[in-house]
Amino acid sequence: MNEGPEIVEDVLLDANVLAESAVSDLILRIAESMGSFNPRWTTEILVETHRTLTGKLRWPIAIADGRIEAASAAFPDALVVGYEHCVSACRNDPEDRHVLAAAIHAGLLTIVTLNHRHFRLDSVGPWTGRVLDPADFLTEQYHADSARVTKILEDMAQQRNRTFPGMLSRLSATVPDFSLHVASVHGIEVPVYLPSRNRTS
């Protein structure tokens, strides 16, 4: 008896995750290389991402534009539309009701965000999905195929002129638990990360 095609989950990425350049690069590379999930976002999320990159992180506008355009081109089916009618029914933090509304409208069961306070369990009903920190999400992907995720990390390190431990150090600025987990598997230490102002790599 033949098994049916494997169901690939759609995952909504919040702006605070997309704006973390190294973390979002790793997540999107995993999606593209492994096909283990489909990243999703909305125009509002992309606008917020751009605002964070050019405002808080002080990226040049052209670089921020290019990053968002590249992500949109790589994942042309990622955009969630038509969710606005769901916003009024959401009871989570007003700033992120558009995110929950998009998940409800599109039937998405996972939101990856750095801001769990805006998605408390007592405020997201009747949505029955899960809210994951990117460190937990990346650890799940690593457990699913550690060899491929390791290869992606090695490629990222090479392209950024970093060592493998150095790449884990860069990621530790946002997903320290993931970096430490991978380092422990490989029997290496994660150097202390010294952040640059723009964090474009």
Secondary structure, DSSP 8 states (H G I E B T S, - for coil): --------EEEEE-HHHHTSHHHHHHHHHHHHHH-SEEEEB-HHHHHHHHHIIIIIS---HHHHHHHHHHHHHH-TT-B--S-GGGGGG--S-GGGHHHHHHHHHHT--EEE-S-GGGG-GGGSTT---EEE-HHHHHHHHHHH-HHHHHHHHHHHHHHTT--HHHHHHHHTTT-HHHHHHHHHHHT---------SS---
